[in-house]
Amino acid sequence: MTDYVLIHGAWHGSWCWDRVRRLLAADSHRVFTPTLTGVGERSHLLSRDVGLDTHVADVTNLMMWEDLRDIVLVGHSYGGVVVRHVADRMPDRIRSLIYLDAFVPENGKALIDYLPDGGKGLRELAAAHGEGWKIPPIPASVFAVNQVDAAWVDLQCTMHPLSTCETPARISGACDEISSIGYILARGYEGSFGQFYATAAERGWWQAELACGHDVMLDMPRELTALLLERA
Protein backbone atom coordinates (compact mmCIF):
# COMPACT_ATOMS: atom_id res chain seq x y z
CA MET A 1 0.00 0.00 0.00
CA THR A 2 1.23 3.48 -0.91
CA ASP A 3 0.08 6.85 0.42
CA TYR A 4 -0.65 9.40 -2.31
CA VAL A 5 -1.04 13.12 -1.68
CA LEU A 6 -2.55 14.88 -4.70
CA ILE A 7 -2.57 18.69 -4.85
CA HIS A 8 -4.89 20.56 -7.22
CA GLY A 9 -4.20 23.72 -9.18
CA ALA A 10 -5.64 27.24 -9.13
CA TRP A 11 -9.45 27.65 -8.93
CA HIS A 12 -9.91 23.91 -8.37
CA GLY A 13 -10.40 21.76 -5.27
CA SER A 14 -10.37 18.18 -4.05
CA TRP A 15 -13.28 17.48 -6.42
CA CYS A 16 -11.05 17.37 -9.51
CA TRP A 17 -9.19 14.32 -8.17
CA ASP A 18 -12.29 12.19 -7.56
CA ARG A 19 -11.79 9.82 -10.51
CA VAL A 20 -8.11 9.22 -9.84
CA ARG A 21 -8.74 8.96 -6.10
CA ARG A 22 -11.30 6.22 -6.63
CA LEU A 23 -9.04 4.28 -8.98
CA LEU A 24 -6.07 4.41 -6.59
CA ALA A 25 -8.25 3.48 -3.61
CA ALA A 26 -9.67 0.54 -5.55
CA ASP A 27 -6.09 -0.73 -5.76
CA SER A 28 -5.87 -0.56 -1.94
CA HIS A 29 -3.85 2.66 -1.71
CA ARG A 30 -4.56 5.55 0.65
CA VAL A 31 -5.23 8.84 -1.12
CA PHE A 32 -5.30 12.34 0.34
CA THR A 33 -6.64 15.19 -1.80
CA PRO A 34 -6.74 18.29 0.41
CA THR A 35 -8.52 21.39 -0.83
CA LEU A 36 -6.30 24.43 -0.37
CA THR A 37 -7.57 27.27 1.81
CA GLY A 38 -9.91 29.69 0.06
CA VAL A 39 -11.02 27.59 -2.92
CA GLY A 40 -13.54 24.84 -3.60
CA GLU A 41 -15.56 23.85 -0.54
CA ARG A 42 -13.19 26.05 1.48
CA SER A 43 -13.96 29.16 -0.59
CA HIS A 44 -15.68 30.70 2.44
CA LEU A 45 -12.18 31.07 3.95
CA LEU A 46 -10.82 33.18 1.10
CA SER A 47 -9.37 36.49 2.28
CA ARG A 48 -6.47 38.83 1.56
CA ASP A 49 -4.49 36.94 4.22
CA VAL A 50 -4.48 33.68 2.23
CA GLY A 51 -1.17 33.32 0.42
CA LEU A 52 1.33 30.76 -0.84
CA ASP A 53 2.55 30.10 2.70
CA THR A 54 -1.03 29.24 3.69
CA HIS A 55 -1.28 26.64 0.96
CA VAL A 56 2.10 25.14 1.79
CA ALA A 57 0.98 24.88 5.43
CA ASP A 58 -2.25 23.17 4.32
CA VAL A 59 -0.17 20.31 2.94
CA THR A 60 2.67 20.16 5.48
CA ASN A 61 0.15 20.15 8.33
CA LEU A 62 -1.78 17.32 6.68
CA MET A 63 1.42 15.31 6.44
CA MET A 64 2.36 16.00 10.05
CA TRP A 65 -1.02 15.32 11.64
CA GLU A 66 -1.64 12.20 9.54
CA ASP A 67 2.00 11.18 10.11
CA LEU A 68 2.47 10.56 6.40
CA ARG A 69 5.82 9.14 5.31
CA ASP A 70 7.23 7.52 2.18
CA ILE A 71 4.53 9.24 0.13
CA VAL A 72 3.98 9.96 -3.54
CA LEU A 73 3.40 13.72 -3.77
CA VAL A 74 1.73 15.07 -6.91
CA GLY A 75 1.16 18.71 -7.84
CA HIS A 76 -0.97 19.86 -10.77
CA SER A 77 -0.51 23.28 -12.42
CA TYR A 78 -0.24 25.90 -9.62
CA GLY A 79 -0.08 22.92 -7.26
CA GLY A 80 3.44 22.35 -8.56
CA VAL A 81 4.52 25.52 -6.75
CA VAL A 82 2.96 24.22 -3.55
CA VAL A 83 4.43 20.70 -3.68
CA ARG A 84 7.88 22.06 -4.54
CA HIS A 85 7.86 24.02 -1.29
CA VAL A 86 6.45 21.08 0.66
CA ALA A 87 9.13 18.77 -0.74
CA ASP A 88 11.81 21.32 0.09
CA ARG A 89 10.70 21.42 3.72
CA MET A 90 9.93 17.71 4.21
CA PRO A 91 12.06 15.77 1.70
CA ASP A 92 12.58 12.87 4.12
CA ARG A 93 8.85 12.06 4.00
CA ILE A 94 8.60 11.85 0.21
CA ARG A 95 9.35 8.77 -1.87
CA SER A 96 8.38 10.27 -5.20
CA LEU A 97 7.66 13.83 -6.35
CA ILE A 98 5.58 14.24 -9.50
CA TYR A 99 4.79 17.46 -11.35
CA LEU A 100 1.61 17.13 -13.43
CA ASP A 101 1.56 19.79 -16.17
CA ALA A 102 2.80 22.03 -13.38
CA PHE A 103 4.87 25.09 -12.60
CA VAL A 104 8.32 24.30 -11.16
CA PRO A 105 9.70 27.63 -9.90
CA GLU A 106 13.34 28.25 -9.09
CA ASN A 107 14.31 30.01 -5.88
CA GLY A 108 13.35 33.68 -6.05
CA LYS A 109 10.97 33.23 -8.98
CA ALA A 110 7.19 33.58 -8.82
CA LEU A 111 4.62 31.76 -10.95
CA ILE A 112 3.93 34.92 -12.96
CA ASP A 113 7.60 35.09 -13.94
CA TYR A 114 6.99 32.06 -16.15
CA LEU A 115 3.98 33.49 -17.97
CA PRO A 116 4.51 35.11 -21.39
CA ASP A 117 2.93 38.37 -20.23
CA GLY A 118 4.58 38.38 -16.80
CA GLY A 119 1.21 38.11 -15.05
CA LYS A 120 -0.40 41.12 -16.72
CA GLY A 121 -3.49 39.15 -17.71
CA LEU A 122 -4.05 37.72 -14.23
CA ARG A 123 -3.67 41.15 -12.63
CA GLU A 124 -6.13 42.67 -15.09
CA LEU A 125 -8.67 39.94 -14.33
CA ALA A 126 -8.22 40.52 -10.61
CA ALA A 127 -8.61 44.28 -11.04
CA ALA A 128 -11.75 43.95 -13.16
CA HIS A 129 -13.53 41.11 -11.36
CA GLY A 130 -11.73 40.34 -8.09
CA GLU A 131 -11.29 43.59 -6.18
CA GLY A 132 -7.66 43.59 -7.24
CA TRP A 133 -6.60 40.62 -5.08
CA LYS A 134 -8.45 37.53 -6.31
CA ILE A 135 -8.54 35.97 -9.76
CA PRO A 136 -11.82 34.76 -11.27
CA PRO A 137 -11.72 31.32 -12.88
CA ILE A 138 -10.50 31.14 -16.47
CA PRO A 139 -12.95 29.16 -18.67
CA ALA A 140 -12.22 25.44 -18.90
CA SER A 141 -12.21 25.68 -22.68
CA VAL A 142 -9.04 27.78 -22.51
CA PHE A 143 -7.31 24.82 -20.89
CA ALA A 144 -8.65 22.37 -23.47
CA VAL A 145 -10.74 20.48 -20.92
CA ASN A 146 -12.81 17.80 -22.66
CA GLN A 147 -16.20 18.96 -23.92
CA VAL A 148 -18.17 16.61 -21.67
CA ASP A 149 -16.68 18.08 -18.48
CA ALA A 150 -16.01 21.70 -19.49
CA ALA A 151 -19.32 23.23 -18.34
CA TRP A 152 -19.21 21.29 -15.06
CA VAL A 153 -15.63 22.43 -14.40
CA ASP A 154 -16.67 26.05 -14.98
CA LEU A 155 -19.38 25.64 -12.32
CA GLN A 156 -17.00 24.03 -9.84
CA CYS A 157 -14.14 26.52 -10.07
CA THR A 158 -13.87 29.41 -7.60
CA MET A 159 -11.84 32.57 -7.07
CA HIS A 160 -8.11 32.15 -6.40
CA PRO A 161 -5.84 34.54 -4.42
CA LEU A 162 -3.58 36.54 -6.74
CA SER A 163 -0.77 36.81 -4.18
CA THR A 164 -0.03 33.08 -4.47
CA CYS A 165 1.03 33.68 -8.06
CA GLU A 166 3.12 36.73 -7.24
CA THR A 167 5.08 35.37 -4.26
CA PRO A 168 8.70 34.41 -5.09
CA ALA A 169 9.63 30.82 -4.29
CA ARG A 170 11.81 30.17 -1.27
CA ILE A 171 13.60 26.97 -2.17
CA SER A 172 16.80 25.60 -0.61
CA GLY A 173 17.22 22.87 -3.20
CA ALA A 174 16.40 19.93 -0.93
CA CYS A 175 13.34 19.23 -3.08
CA ASP A 176 15.59 18.39 -6.03
CA GLU A 177 17.48 15.75 -4.04
CA ILE A 178 14.49 13.40 -3.76
CA SER A 179 15.44 10.13 -5.42
CA SER A 180 12.45 9.90 -7.76
CA ILE A 181 11.18 13.04 -9.49
CA GLY A 182 9.08 13.12 -12.63
CA TYR A 183 7.19 15.43 -14.95
CA ILE A 184 4.01 14.55 -16.84
CA LEU A 185 3.15 16.89 -19.72
CA ALA A 186 -0.34 17.34 -21.19
CA ARG A 187 0.31 17.41 -24.93
CA GLY A 188 -3.21 18.54 -25.81
CA TYR A 189 -2.78 21.96 -24.19
CA GLU A 190 -0.51 24.67 -25.52
CA GLY A 191 0.39 26.36 -22.25
CA SER A 192 3.50 27.50 -20.39
CA PHE A 193 4.55 24.04 -19.27
CA GLY A 194 6.86 22.94 -22.06
CA GLN A 195 9.65 24.96 -20.42
CA PHE A 196 9.40 22.84 -17.28
CA TYR A 197 9.30 19.63 -19.29
CA ALA A 198 12.59 20.71 -20.87
CA THR A 199 14.02 21.42 -17.41
CA ALA A 200 12.98 17.95 -16.29
CA ALA A 201 15.00 16.46 -19.16
CA GLU A 202 18.03 18.57 -18.28
CA ARG A 203 17.92 17.38 -14.68
CA GLY A 204 17.44 13.74 -15.52
CA TRP A 205 13.96 13.45 -14.08
CA TRP A 206 11.70 10.82 -15.61
CA GLN A 207 9.23 12.18 -18.16
CA ALA A 208 5.89 11.15 -19.60
CA GLU A 209 3.32 12.68 -21.95
CA LEU A 210 -0.44 12.27 -22.18
CA ALA A 211 -2.46 13.41 -25.19
CA CYS A 212 -5.10 15.47 -23.41
CA GLY A 213 -5.99 18.90 -22.06
CA HIS A 214 -4.52 20.56 -19.00
CA ASP A 215 -6.88 18.89 -16.49
CA VAL A 216 -5.30 15.49 -17.01
CA MET A 217 -7.07 13.95 -14.02
CA LEU A 218 -10.39 14.62 -15.74
CA ASP A 219 -9.45 13.93 -19.35
CA MET A 220 -7.42 10.76 -18.85
CA PRO A 221 -7.89 9.49 -15.27
CA ARG A 222 -7.12 5.85 -16.02
CA GLU A 223 -3.96 6.59 -17.93
CA LEU A 224 -2.81 9.03 -15.26
CA THR A 225 -3.54 6.51 -12.50
CA ALA A 226 -1.51 3.88 -14.35
CA LEU A 227 1.44 6.27 -14.49
CA LEU A 228 1.16 7.11 -10.79
CA LEU A 229 1.13 3.41 -9.92
CA GLU A 230 4.03 2.66 -12.23
CA ARG A 231 6.21 5.47 -10.89
CA ALA A 232 5.39 5.06 -7.19
Number of C-alpha atoms within 10 A of each C-alpha: 9 18 21 26 23 24 29 28 24 24 23 25 24 19 17 22 22 13 15 23 23 16 16 21 15 10 11 12 15 16 20 18 19 18 23 31 24 24 22 23 16 13 18 10 14 19 14 12 12 18 20 23 14 16 24 22 16 17 22 20 13 15 18 12 8 10 9 15 17 15 20 23 26 25 25 25 21 23 25 26 27 32 30 30 28 24 24 19 17 16 21 15 19 22 18 21 28 26 28 31 31 28 28 29 22 16 13 11 17 23 21 22 15 17 15 11 10 14 17 12 14 21 21 13 19 20 14 13 14 17 10 15 19 24 26 20 18 16 15 21 16 13 17 19 22 19 11 10 13 18 14 11 22 16 11 17 22 23 22 29 26 25 18 23 23 18 16 19 22 15 19 12 15 15 21 17 12 17 12 17 22 20 26 23 24 25 18 16 20 13 17 15 24 17 12 20 25 12 14 19 13 9 10 11 17 15 16 14 15 18 13 20 25 29 25 28 22 22 21 18 19 16 13 20 18 13 14 18 14 8 15 17
